[in-house]
């Protein structure tokens, strides 16, 4: 939510810098075989390879806690603390990538509606 406020006030360089820091945190937290990318504005997607859904949920909760405890400096005087809402899905063969993303997005929206800063499974 803090990032949306920054972008709405047109402090775009600051918003982008925080998003870059956030992305680096994701990259440093995830496994080498995982794929991390920015998706649709302030959203990020992580593909966890070779992992069962319960373990993916556990890993997502661990990531949520790391983000919650992290600070993202804007300048020497100001830092942001962020929270995340995560939607976790398992791929159901022969599901399309679009369907998978839709289910993940719906789970993320449920997490946001349930007071945010949480993990929801699809």
N, C-alpha and C positions, 0 to 999 in steps of 0.2 A: 504494500500500500504506500509505503514511503516513496517508492520509485514512481508511482503514478502521480503523486503530488509534485515531485520534482519535474516530471515531464510536462504536467499541465501548467506549471508556472514557467515553462520554457527555459529551464535551466538544463538544456540538453547535454552540454559537455559534462556536467556533473552527473547526470543520470546515466550517461553512457560509461563514464568512468566507474561508477558503482556497479553497473551491469558487467563490465569487464572484470572487476575484482571478484564479483560473485561467480562468474564463469571460471575464473582461475581456481577459486575454492572448490568448485565442483570437480574440475579436472584433477586437482591434487587429492581429492577424497575418494574418487572412484577408482576402480581397478583398471589395469592397462587394457584389458579386452573390452571394456565398456565404451560406448560411444556417447559423447556429450555434445549438445549443440543448442544454440539459441533458436527458439521457435516462436514466431508470431509475437513480436514486441518484447514484453517483459517475461515471456514464458521460456522455459528451457525444457528440453526433452533429453532423457537419458535412456539408452538402450542397454540393459543389463543382459549380457550374453551368458548362456549356459547356467541358468539359475532358476530354481523353482520359485513359484509365487510366494510361499511363506518366507523364504530367504530374501527375496526382493523386497518384501514388506519390512522385514527386519533391517535391511540395509538402508531403506528409505527413511525409517524412523531414526536411525543413527545419523544419517545426513541431516535430517530436520533439526536434531539436537545440536549438531556442529554449527549449522547456520545460525540458530537462535543464540548461541554463545559467542558468535563472531562479531567483530566490529568492522565497518567499512568506512575508512577515512575519506572525507571530502576535502578537507584542508587541515592545517595544523591545529585548528581549534574545534572542528566539528567532525564527528563520526556518526554513522547511522548503525542502528541495530535492526536487523530484518527478521521476519518470520516467513515461512513458506507453507503453502498448501500443496500437498502432493497427491496425485492420482496414480495408482499402481495397477497395471493390468498384466495378465499373462497372455501370450499369443496363442490363439486357438486356430490351428491349421484347419482349413485353408483361408483363414481370415485375411482380408486385404489390409495393407498398411493404413489406408484411410479409416477403415472401421476400427482398427486398433487405436489410432490417435483419437478418434471420436470417443471411444470408451474411456480412455485415459483422461481426456478433457472433462467428460461428465463426472468422473470420480474426483477430479481436482475441484470442479465446481461444487460438488457435495461437501468436500473438505472446507471450502471457503464459506459455504452456507452454514456449516456446523461450527462456526466461530473461528475458523482458520487455524493456522499453525498446527496442522495435523496431517496424518496420512489416511487416505481412504482407498480401499481396494474395490476394483470393478467386479 
